[in-house]
Amino acid sequence: MDMAKMSQAEKMVGGRFLLTTLLQKRCVEIMRGARPMVFMGEGPHRPIEIALEEVVQEKIVLGPPDPETATEDEGAGHGSDGKAPSVATAD
């Protein structure tokens, strides 16, 4: 993995933990069939590589929690309301 890209993405998102959350959520979406929002060239690419490139190209950001999928008992550490943020496209 390109550590320079990771560092750049950390600064863009606002920290390592927010970046981890965003990458994890986007990887799940990609593995469930979501189409990549960036062109990666030839060869197979891992979901984490695609998600990182989407962050660097400002195609995705962390959005507010999705009220349909968030529950109050998702645990502490997500936000002041206890709900995990969602992935949003950067428009």
N, CA, C and O atoms as a printed pandas DataFrame, in Angstrom:
     atom_number atom_name residue_name chain_id  residue_number  x_coord  y_coord  z_coord
0              1         N          MET        A               1    0.849   -1.178    0.000
1              2        CA          MET        A               1    0.000    0.000    0.000
2              3         C          MET        A               1    0.891    1.235    0.000
3              4         O          MET        A               1    1.940    1.260    0.643
4              5         N          ASP        A               2    0.468    2.233   -0.712
5              6        CA          ASP        A               2    1.217    3.475   -0.857
6              7         C          ASP        A               2    1.076    4.319    0.418
7              8         O          ASP        A               2    0.020    4.895    0.680
8              9         N          MET        A               3    2.152    4.380    1.201
9             10        CA          MET        A               3    2.099    5.097    2.481
10            11         C          MET        A               3    1.960    6.611    2.295
11            12         O          MET        A               3    1.387    7.289    3.148
12            13         N          ALA        A               4    2.479    7.141    1.189
13            14        CA          ALA        A               4    2.317    8.572    0.923
14            15         C          ALA        A               4    0.833    8.901    0.710
15            16         O          ALA        A               4    0.341    9.932    1.169
16            17         N          LYS        A               5    0.131    8.001    0.004
17            18        CA          LYS        A               5   -1.311    8.193   -0.204
18            19         C          LYS        A               5   -2.065    8.101    1.112
19            20         O          LYS        A               5   -2.994    8.868    1.367
20            21         N          MET        A               6   -1.648    7.140    1.953
21            22        CA          MET        A               6   -2.301    6.985    3.261
22            23         C          MET        A               6   -2.154    8.265    4.081
23            24         O          MET        A               6   -3.114    8.735    4.691
24            25         N          SER        A               7   -0.957    8.815    4.088
25            26        CA          SER        A               7   -0.695   10.037    4.845
26            27         C          SER        A               7   -1.512   11.206    4.303
27            28         O          SER        A               7   -2.081   11.985    5.068
28            29         N          GLN        A               8   -1.563   11.319    2.989
29            30        CA          GLN        A               8   -2.354   12.372    2.352
30            31         C          GLN        A               8   -3.830   12.214    2.704
31            32         O          GLN        A               8   -4.498   13.190    3.045
32            33         N          ALA        A               9   -4.334   10.991    2.620
33            34        CA          ALA        A               9   -5.740   10.726    2.917
34            35         C          ALA        A               9   -6.059   11.023    4.379
35            36         O          ALA        A               9   -7.126   11.556    4.683
36            37         N          GLU        A              10   -5.141   10.680    5.291
37            38        CA          GLU        A              10   -5.342   10.975    6.720
38            39         C          GLU        A              10   -5.572   12.465    6.927
39            40         O          GLU        A              10   -6.478   12.867    7.657
40            41         N          LYS        A              11   -4.748   13.276    6.282
41            42        CA          LYS        A              11   -4.869   14.734    6.416
42            43         C          LYS        A              11   -6.178   15.239    5.815
43            44         O          LYS        A              11   -6.807   16.150    6.353
44            45         N          MET        A              12   -6.581   14.640    4.697
45            46        CA          MET        A              12   -7.806   15.072    4.024
46            47         C          MET        A              12   -9.049   14.759    4.847
47            48         O          MET        A              12   -9.989   15.552    4.891
48            49         N          VAL        A              13   -9.049   13.594    5.499
49            50        CA          VAL        A              13  -10.228   13.128    6.238
50            51         C          VAL        A              13  -10.278   13.704    7.649
51            52         O          VAL        A              13  -11.357   13.918    8.201
52            53         N          GLY        A              14   -9.103   13.955    8.231
53            54        CA          GLY        A              14   -9.085   14.515    9.566
54            55         C          GLY        A              14   -8.520   13.579   10.619
55            56         O          GLY        A              14   -8.720   13.803   11.812
56            57         N          GLY        A              15   -7.823   12.541   10.202
57            58        CA          GLY        A              15   -7.194   11.663   11.178
58            59         C          GLY        A              15   -7.242   10.199   10.785
59            60         O          GLY        A              15   -8.016    9.782    9.923
60            61         N          ARG        A              16   -6.390    9.438   11.446
61            62        CA          ARG        A              16   -6.239    8.013   11.151
62            63         C          ARG        A              16   -7.506    7.216   11.434
63            64         O          ARG        A              16   -7.868    6.332   10.658
64            65         N          PHE        A              17   -8.182    7.523   12.540
65            66        CA          PHE        A              17   -9.355    6.740   12.912
66            67         C          PHE        A              17  -10.536    7.020   11.987
67            68         O          PHE        A              17  -11.278    6.104   11.633
68            69         N          LEU        A              18  -10.712    8.268   11.598
69            70        CA          LEU        A              18  -11.777    8.586   10.643
70            71         C          LEU        A              18  -11.488    7.955    9.285
71            72         O          LEU        A              18  -12.398    7.463    8.618
72            73         N          LEU        A              19  -10.212    7.971    8.875
73            74        CA          LEU        A              19   -9.846    7.342    7.615
74            75         C          LEU        A              19  -10.120    5.843    7.660
75            76         O          LEU        A              19  -10.649    5.276    6.704
76            77         N          THR        A              20   -9.761    5.207    8.761
77            78        CA          THR        A              20  -10.008    3.775    8.910
78            79         C          THR        A              20  -11.489    3.459    8.796
79            80         O          THR        A              20  -11.875    2.496    8.133
80            81         N          THR        A              21  -12.317    4.266    9.440
81            82        CA          THR        A              21  -13.770    4.076    9.383
82            83         C          THR        A              21  -14.278    4.213    7.951
83            84         O          THR        A              21  -15.059    3.389    7.474
84            85         N          LEU        A              22  -13.828    5.254    7.282
85            86        CA          LEU        A              22  -14.268    5.502    5.914
86            87         C          LEU        A              22  -13.827    4.370    4.981
87            88         O          LEU        A              22  -14.624    3.882    4.180
88            89         N          LEU        A              23  -12.570    3.954    5.082
89            90        CA          LEU        A              23  -12.065    2.884    4.221
90            91         C          LEU        A              23  -12.802    1.574    4.476
91            92         O          LEU        A              23  -13.162    0.866    3.535
92            93         N          GLN        A              24  -13.024    1.256    5.736
93            94        CA          GLN        A              24  -13.708    0.006    6.077
94            95         C          GLN        A              24  -15.116   -0.014    5.507
95            96         O          GLN        A              24  -15.535   -1.007    4.913
96            97         N          LYS        A              25  -15.843    1.073    5.685
97            98        CA          LYS        A              25  -17.221    1.126    5.199
98            99         C          LYS        A              25  -17.274    1.062    3.673
99           100         O          LYS        A              25  -18.142    0.398    3.107
100          101         N          ARG        A              26  -16.347    1.749    3.010
101          102        CA          ARG        A              26  -16.339    1.729    1.551
102          103         C          ARG        A              26  -15.917    0.359    1.019
103          104         O          ARG        A              26  -16.451   -0.097    0.008
104          105         N          CYS        A              27  -14.975   -0.297    1.680
105          106        CA          CYS        A              27  -14.565   -1.647    1.269
106          107         C          CYS        A              27  -15.749   -2.607    1.321
107          108         O          CYS        A              27  -15.925   -3.430    0.422
108          109         N          VAL        A              28  -16.547   -2.505    2.356
109          110        CA          VAL        A              28  -17.734   -3.364    2.473
110          111         C          VAL        A              28  -18.674   -3.093    1.296
111          112         O          VAL        A              28  -19.196   -4.030    0.692
112          113         N          GLU        A              29  -18.891   -1.822    0.972
113          114        CA          GLU        A              29  -19.766   -1.493   -0.156
114          115         C          GLU        A              29  -19.233   -2.082   -1.459
115          116         O          GLU        A              29  -19.994   -2.636   -2.252
116          117         N          ILE        A              30  -17.924   -1.961   -1.678
117          118        CA          ILE        A              30  -17.310   -2.477   -2.905
118          119         C          ILE        A              30  -17.430   -3.998   -2.960
119          120         O          ILE        A              30  -17.750   -4.560   -4.008
120          121         N          MET        A              31  -17.174   -4.661   -1.838
121          122        CA          MET        A              31  -17.271   -6.127   -1.810
122          123         C          MET        A              31  -18.707   -6.602   -2.020
123          124         O          MET        A              31  -18.927   -7.727   -2.467
124          125         N          ARG        A              32  -19.679   -5.756   -1.702
125          126        CA          ARG        A              32  -21.088   -6.103   -1.917
126          127         C          ARG        A              32  -21.568   -5.725   -3.310
127          128         O          ARG        A              32  -22.748   -5.882   -3.624
128          129         N          GLY        A              33  -20.658   -5.224   -4.152
129          130        CA          GLY        A              33  -21.012   -4.978   -5.538
130          131         C          GLY        A              33  -21.054   -3.535   -5.990
131          132         O          GLY        A              33  -21.346   -3.277   -7.158
132          133         N          ALA        A              34  -20.772   -2.580   -5.109
133          134        CA          ALA        A              34  -20.767   -1.172   -5.526
134          135         C          ALA        A              34  -19.645   -0.946   -6.538
135          136         O          ALA        A              34  -18.560   -1.514   -6.416
136          137         N          ARG        A              35  -19.914   -0.133   -7.508
137          138        CA          ARG        A              35  -18.914    0.144   -8.537
138          139         C          ARG        A              35  -17.905    1.171   -8.033
139          140         O          ARG        A              35  -18.271    2.131   -7.354
140          141         N          PRO        A              36  -16.629    0.963   -8.370
141          142        CA          PRO        A              36  -15.616    1.965   -8.013
142          143         C          PRO        A              36  -15.903    3.296   -8.691
143          144         O          PRO        A              36  -16.410    3.332   -9.813
144          145         N          MET        A              37  -15.582    4.380   -8.017
145          146        CA          MET        A              37  -15.801    5.719   -8.550
146          147         C          MET        A              37  -14.547    6.282   -9.205
147          148         O          MET        A              37  -14.532    7.432   -9.644
148          149         N          VAL        A              38  -13.498    5.470   -9.269
149          150        CA          VAL        A              38  -12.244    5.891   -9.871
150          151         C          VAL        A              38  -11.767    4.814  -10.834
151          152         O          VAL        A              38  -12.106    3.640  -10.689
152          153         N          PHE        A              39  -10.979    5.227  -11.816
153          154        CA          PHE        A              39  -10.375    4.272  -12.739
154          155         C          PHE        A              39   -9.011    3.906  -12.184
155          156         O          PHE        A              39   -8.198    4.784  -11.897
156          157         N          MET        A              40   -8.757    2.612  -12.032
157          158        CA          MET        A              40   -7.522    2.147  -11.417
158          159         C          MET        A              40   -6.536    1.544  -12.413
159          160         O          MET        A              40   -5.445    1.141  -12.011
160          161         N          GLY        A              41   -6.873    1.468  -13.674
161          162        CA          GLY        A              41   -5.973    0.863  -14.642
162          163         C          GLY        A              41   -6.169   -0.644  -14.696
163          164         O          GLY        A              41   -7.131   -1.180  -14.146
164          165         N          GLU        A              42   -5.249   -1.313  -15.361
165          166        CA          GLU        A              42   -5.362   -2.760  -15.559
166          167         C          GLU        A              42   -5.016   -3.531  -14.300
167          168         O          GLU        A              42   -4.357   -3.034  -13.386
168          169         N          GLY        A              43   -5.490   -4.760  -14.294
169          170        CA          GLY        A              43   -5.160   -5.667  -13.205
170          171         C          GLY        A              43   -6.191   -5.633  -12.106
171          172         O          GLY        A              43   -6.930   -4.658  -11.965
172          173         N          PRO        A              44   -6.244   -6.686  -11.334
173          174        CA          PRO        A              44   -7.162   -6.692  -10.197
174          175         C          PRO        A              44   -6.639   -5.780   -9.087
175          176         O          PRO        A              44   -5.436   -5.713   -8.830
176          177         N          HIS        A              45   -7.544   -5.099   -8.454
177          178        CA          HIS        A              45   -7.185   -4.210   -7.347
178          179         C          HIS        A              45   -8.008   -4.586   -6.128
179          180         O          HIS        A              45   -9.197   -4.888   -6.231
180          181         N          ARG        A              46   -7.368   -4.562   -4.987
181          182        CA          ARG        A              46   -8.064   -4.876   -3.741
182          183         C          ARG        A              46   -9.034   -3.745   -3.400
183          184         O          ARG        A              46   -8.784   -2.593   -3.754
184          185         N          PRO        A              47  -10.129   -4.056   -2.721
185          186        CA          PRO        A              47  -11.097   -3.023   -2.333
186          187         C          PRO        A              47  -10.462   -1.876   -1.536
187          188         O          PRO        A              47  -10.860   -0.721   -1.688
188          189         N          ILE        A              48   -9.485   -2.190   -0.695
189          190        CA          ILE        A              48   -8.840   -1.140    0.105
190          191         C          ILE        A              48   -8.071   -0.164   -0.781
191          192         O          ILE        A              48   -8.033    1.032   -0.495
192          193         N          GLU        A              49   -7.460   -0.664   -1.851
193          194        CA          GLU        A              49   -6.734    0.207   -2.773
194          195         C          GLU        A              49   -7.702    1.129   -3.512
195          196         O          GLU        A              49   -7.419    2.309   -3.718
196          197         N          ILE        A              50   -8.838    0.577   -3.904
197          198        CA          ILE        A              50   -9.853    1.361   -4.605
198          199         C          ILE        A              50  -10.409    2.435   -3.670
199          200         O          ILE        A              50  -10.521    3.600   -4.051
200          201         N          ALA        A              51  -10.750    2.043   -2.460
201          202        CA          ALA        A              51  -11.311    2.991   -1.490
202          203         C          ALA        A              51  -10.320    4.110   -1.168
203          204         O          ALA        A              51  -10.709    5.274   -1.075
204          205         N          LEU        A              52   -9.056    3.768   -1.001
205          206        CA          LEU        A              52   -8.045    4.786   -0.716
206          207         C          LEU        A              52   -7.932    5.767   -1.876
207          208         O          LEU        A              52   -7.849    6.975   -1.655
208          209         N          GLU        A              53   -7.927    5.273   -3.088
209          210        CA          GLU        A              53   -7.855    6.146   -4.257
210          211         C          GLU        A              53   -9.093    7.050   -4.333
211          212         O          GLU        A              53   -8.982    8.215   -4.718
212          213         N          GLU        A              54  -10.252    6.531   -3.976
213          214        CA          GLU        A              54  -11.473    7.345   -3.958
214          215         C          GLU        A              54  -11.368    8.475   -2.946
215          216         O          GLU        A              54  -11.844    9.581   -3.200
216          217         N          VAL        A              55  -10.755    8.211   -1.814
217          218        CA          VAL        A              55  -10.561    9.261   -0.799
218          219         C          VAL        A              55   -9.615   10.328   -1.332
219          220         O          VAL        A              55   -9.909   11.520   -1.250
220          221         N          VAL        A              56   -8.482    9.902   -1.875
221          222        CA          VAL        A              56   -7.469   10.841   -2.377
222          223         C          VAL        A              56   -8.031   11.705   -3.502
223          224         O          VAL        A              56   -7.710   12.889   -3.596
224          225         N          GLN        A              57   -8.866   11.117   -4.352
225          226        CA          GLN        A              57   -9.472   11.878   -5.448
226          227         C          GLN        A              57  -10.741   12.623   -5.008
227          228         O          GLN        A              57  -11.451   13.200   -5.831
228          229         N          GLU        A              58  -11.010   12.600   -3.710
229          230        CA          GLU        A              58  -12.150   13.304   -3.117
230          231         C          GLU        A              58  -13.489   12.861   -3.702
231          232         O          GLU        A              58  -14.382   13.681   -3.914
232          233         N          LYS        A              59  -13.622   11.571   -3.960
233          234        CA          LYS        A              59  -14.874   11.009   -4.469
234          235         C          LYS        A              59  -15.804   10.590   -3.338
235          236         O          LYS        A              59  -17.019   10.528   -3.526
236          237         N          ILE        A              60  -15.241   10.298   -2.154
237          238        CA          ILE        A              60  -16.057    9.893   -1.006
238          239         C          ILE        A              60  -15.615   10.638    0.244
239          240         O          ILE        A              60  -14.453   11.019    0.381
240          241         N          VAL        A              61  -16.550   10.835    1.141
241          242        CA          VAL        A              61  -16.303   11.462    2.439
242          243         C          VAL        A              61  -17.165   10.761    3.482
243          244         O          VAL        A              61  -18.081   10.013    3.143
244          245         N          LEU        A              62  -16.864   11.010    4.749
245          246        CA          LEU        A              62  -17.734   10.488    5.803
246          247         C          LEU        A              62  -18.953   11.383    5.906
247          248         O          LEU        A              62  -18.839   12.607    5.974
248          249         N          GLY        A              63  -20.106   10.767    5.918
249          250        CA          GLY        A              63  -21.348   11.508    6.051
250          251         C          GLY        A              63  -21.957   11.280    7.415
251          252         O          GLY        A              63  -21.396   10.551    8.232
252          253         N          PRO        A              64  -23.087   11.888    7.669
253          254        CA          PRO        A              64  -23.779   11.662    8.943
254          255         C          PRO        A              64  -24.283   10.228    9.022
255          256         O          PRO        A              64  -24.402    9.559    7.995
256          257         N          PRO        A              65  -24.580    9.749   10.219
257          258        CA          PRO        A              65  -25.093    8.384   10.363
258          259         C          PRO        A              65  -26.347    8.162    9.530
259          260         O          PRO        A              65  -27.186    9.053    9.399
260          261         N          ASP        A              66  -26.465    6.978    8.976
261          262        CA          ASP        A              66  -27.642    6.597    8.203
262          263         C          ASP        A              66  -28.718    6.156    9.186
263          264         O          ASP        A              66  -28.541    5.134    9.849
264          265         N          PRO        A              67  -29.827    6.883    9.308
265          266        CA          PRO        A              67  -30.840    6.549   10.303
266          267         C          PRO        A              67  -31.497    5.186   10.075
267          268         O          PRO        A              67  -32.025    4.595   11.018
268          269         N          GLU        A              68  -31.473    4.681    8.846
269          270        CA          GLU        A              68  -32.098    3.389    8.568
270          271         C          GLU        A              68  -31.261    2.213    9.034
271          272         O          GLU        A              68  -31.806    1.161    9.367
272          273         N          THR        A              69  -29.927    2.376    9.065
273          274        CA          THR        A              69  -29.065    1.261    9.446
274          275         C          THR        A              69  -28.431    1.430   10.812
275          276         O          THR        A              69  -27.967    0.451   11.396
276          277         N          ALA        A              70  -28.398    2.635   11.333
277          278        CA          ALA        A              70  -27.778    2.885   12.637
278          279         C          ALA        A              70  -28.744    2.512   13.756
279          280         O          ALA        A              70  -29.951    2.736   13.667
280          281         N          THR        A              71  -28.184    1.945   14.794
281          282        CA          THR        A              71  -28.974    1.643   15.980
282          283         C          THR        A              71  -28.313    2.284   17.179
283          284         O          THR        A              71  -27.118    2.578   17.154
284          285         N          GLU        A              72  -29.074    2.498   18.213
285          286        CA          GLU        A              72  -28.531    3.165   19.386
286          287         C          GLU        A              72  -27.527    2.321   20.147
287          288         O          GLU        A              72  -26.722    2.874   20.896
288          289         N          ASP        A              73  -27.540    1.013   19.988
289          290        CA          ASP        A              73  -26.619    0.165   20.727
290          291         C          ASP        A              73  -25.415   -0.270   19.891
291          292         O          ASP        A              73  -24.824   -1.315   20.163
292          293         N          GLU        A              74  -25.039    0.527   18.867
293          294        CA          GLU        A              74  -23.875    0.186   18.055
294          295         C          GLU        A              74  -22.577    0.363   18.814
295          296         O          GLU        A              74  -21.529   -0.082   18.345
296          297         N          GLY        A              75  -22.614    0.986   19.946
297          298        CA          GLY        A              75  -21.411    1.092   20.754
298          299         C          GLY        A              75  -20.868    2.493   20.799
299          300         O          GLY        A              75  -21.193    3.349   19.976
300          301         N          ALA        A              76  -20.031    2.698   21.786
301          302        CA          ALA        A              76  -19.411    4.007   21.969
302          303         C          ALA        A              76  -18.256    4.162   21.000
303          304         O          ALA        A              76  -17.783    3.196   20.402
304          305         N          GLY        A              77  -17.819    5.397   20.861
305          306        CA          GLY        A              77  -16.668    5.652   20.029
306          307         C          GLY        A              77  -16.999    6.066   18.617
307          308         O          GLY        A              77  -16.092    6.412   17.859
308          309         N          HIS        A              78  -18.250    6.045   18.235
309          310        CA          HIS        A              78  -18.609    6.431   16.877
310          311         C          HIS        A              78  -18.865    7.932   16.795
311          312         O          HIS        A              78  -18.272    8.619   15.963
312          313         N          GLY        A              79  -19.691    8.411   17.602
313          314        CA          GLY        A              79  -20.049    9.816   17.582
314          315         C          GLY        A              79  -20.729   10.144   18.886
315          316         O          GLY        A              79  -20.932    9.272   19.731
316          317         N          SER        A              80  -21.078   11.393   19.049
317          318        CA          SER        A              80  -21.704   11.789   20.305
318          319         C          SER        A              80  -23.047   11.107   20.507
319          320         O          SER        A              80  -23.519   10.972   21.636
320          321         N          ASP        A              81  -23.661   10.679   19.410
321          322        CA          ASP        A              81  -24.946   10.003   19.528
322          323         C          ASP        A              81  -24.813    8.488   19.522
323          324         O          ASP        A              81  -25.822    7.786   19.583
324          325         N          GLY        A              82  -23.566    7.957   19.450
325          326        CA          GLY        A              82  -23.336    6.513   19.469
326          327         C          GLY        A              82  -23.575    5.827   18.135
327          328         O          GLY        A              82  -23.543    4.599   18.065
328          329         N          LYS        A              83  -23.812    6.588   17.079
329          330        CA          LYS        A              83  -24.089    6.016   15.761
330          331         C          LYS        A              83  -22.880    6.179   14.856
331          332         O          LYS        A              83  -22.194    7.200   14.900
332          333         N          ALA        A              84  -22.626    5.185   14.050
333          334        CA          ALA        A              84  -21.481    5.215   13.138
334          335         C          ALA        A              84  -21.770    6.111   11.945
335          336         O          ALA        A              84  -22.894    6.129   11.443
336          337         N          PRO        A              85  -20.764    6.862   11.479
337          338        CA          PRO        A              85  -20.962    7.663   10.289
338          339         C          PRO        A              85  -21.105    6.784    9.056
339          340         O          PRO        A              85  -20.709    5.619    9.070
340          341         N          SER        A              86  -21.663    7.336    8.003
341          342        CA          SER        A              86  -21.843    6.585    6.760
342          343         C          SER        A              86  -20.916    7.149    5.685
343          344         O          SER        A              86  -20.316    8.208    5.868
344          345         N          VAL        A              87  -20.803    6.443    4.576
345          346        CA          VAL        A              87  -20.014    6.898    3.442
346          347         C          VAL        A              87  -20.932    7.722    2.548
347          348         O          VAL        A              87  -22.047    7.303    2.239
348          349         N          ALA        A              88  -20.461    8.890    2.134
349          350        CA          ALA        A              88  -21.230    9.746    1.242
350          351         C          ALA        A              88  -20.363   10.114    0.063
351          352         O          ALA        A              88  -19.148   10.257    0.201
352          353         N          THR        A              89  -20.978   10.271   -1.103
353          354        CA          THR        A              89  -20.218   10.719   -2.255
354          355         C          THR        A              89  -19.953   12.204   -2.121
355          356         O          THR        A              89  -20.796   12.952   -1.626
356          357         N          ALA        A              90  -18.799   12.621   -2.556
357          358        CA          ALA        A              90  -18.437   14.034   -2.490
358          359         C          ALA        A              90  -18.939   14.708   -3.750
359          360         O          ALA        A              90  -18.396   14.492   -4.833
360          361         N          ASP        A              91  -19.959   15.512   -3.618
361          362        CA          ASP        A              91  -20.530   16.208   -4.783
362          363         C          ASP        A              91  -20.126   17.642   -4.803
363          364         O          ASP        A              91  -20.514   18.380   -5.709
